[in-house]
C-alpha cells in the first residue's frame, strides 16, 4: 500500500471528477444534506414532545 500526501490525493480526486463528471459527488452531497436536515429537525423537535398524564 502506498502512502500519498493529502494534497496529491486531493489533486487526483479533482482530476478524476473532471474526467467522470461530478454527478455522483453531487448526489452524495445532496443526500447527506437531506439526511443532516432530517436528523437535526428530529433532534431539535423531540424536546417539544409533551406527555400529558
Beta strands, then each sheet from edge to edge (+ up, - down):
end
